[in-house]
């Protein structure tokens, strides 16, 4: 869910993401940190941005492959 929403809107902030998915801000923050740690998501333009609240989350090729794998696994079950 989190990666799908990020893929739809790469500039969404964590608060908006939490509200949209009806998940606490802390859980969203935990998920995003975990995705960054494993390499599924990376931050873009953070160091160059004047406004540190507005930067992009980009799904990496590794993240896209993981998302695809999960979709295939789900479809096999169904």
C-alpha positions as CSV (number, residue, x, y, z in Angstrom):
1,X,0.0,0.0,0.0
2,X,2.7,2.5,1.0
3,X,4.8,1.9,-2.1
4,X,1.8,2.0,-4.4
5,X,0.8,5.4,-3.0
6,X,4.4,6.7,-3.3
7,X,4.5,5.4,-6.9
8,X,1.3,7.4,-7.7
9,X,2.6,10.6,-6.1
10,X,6.4,10.8,-5.5
11,X,6.1,14.2,-3.8
12,X,3.6,13.1,-1.1
13,X,4.7,13.8,2.4
14,X,4.4,11.4,5.3
15,X,1.5,13.1,7.0
16,X,-0.6,13.1,3.8
17,X,0.4,9.5,3.2
18,X,-0.7,8.5,6.7
19,X,-4.0,10.3,6.3
20,X,-4.7,8.8,2.9
21,X,-4.0,5.3,4.1
22,X,-5.6,5.8,7.5
23,X,-2.3,4.8,9.3
24,X,-0.5,6.6,12.0
25,X,2.3,8.9,11.1
26,X,4.7,6.8,13.2
27,X,3.9,3.7,11.3
28,X,4.4,5.5,7.9
29,X,7.7,6.9,9.2
30,X,8.8,3.4,10.3
31,X,7.8,1.8,6.9
32,X,9.6,4.5,4.9
33,X,12.8,4.2,6.9
34,X,12.6,0.4,6.5
35,X,12.1,0.7,2.7
36,X,15.0,3.1,2.5
37,X,17.2,0.8,4.5
38,X,16.6,-2.2,2.3
39,X,16.9,-0.2,-0.8
40,X,13.3,-0.2,-2.1
41,X,12.9,3.6,-1.9
42,X,15.4,6.5,-2.1
43,X,15.1,10.2,-1.3
44,X,15.6,12.6,-4.2
45,X,16.7,16.2,-4.1
46,X,16.9,16.2,-0.3
47,X,20.3,17.9,0.0
48,X,19.5,20.5,-2.8
49,X,16.1,21.4,-1.5
50,X,15.6,24.7,0.3
51,X,12.4,23.3,1.9
52,X,13.4,20.0,3.6
53,X,9.7,19.1,4.0
54,X,9.3,18.8,0.2
55,X,11.4,16.1,-1.5
56,X,10.6,13.1,-3.6
57,X,10.5,9.4,-2.6
58,X,11.6,7.3,-5.6
59,X,10.9,3.6,-5.9
60,X,14.2,1.9,-6.9
61,X,14.4,-0.9,-9.4
62,X,14.9,-3.3,-6.4
63,X,11.7,-1.9,-4.9
64,X,9.8,-2.2,-8.1
65,X,10.9,-5.9,-8.4
66,X,9.8,-6.6,-4.8
67,X,6.4,-5.0,-5.5
68,X,6.0,-7.0,-8.7
69,X,6.9,-10.2,-6.9
70,X,4.3,-9.5,-4.2
71,X,1.6,-8.9,-6.8
72,X,2.5,-12.1,-8.6
73,X,2.4,-14.0,-5.4
74,X,-1.0,-12.5,-4.5
75,X,-2.4,-13.4,-7.9
76,X,-1.2,-17.0,-7.6
77,X,-3.0,-17.4,-4.3
78,X,-6.2,-16.0,-5.8
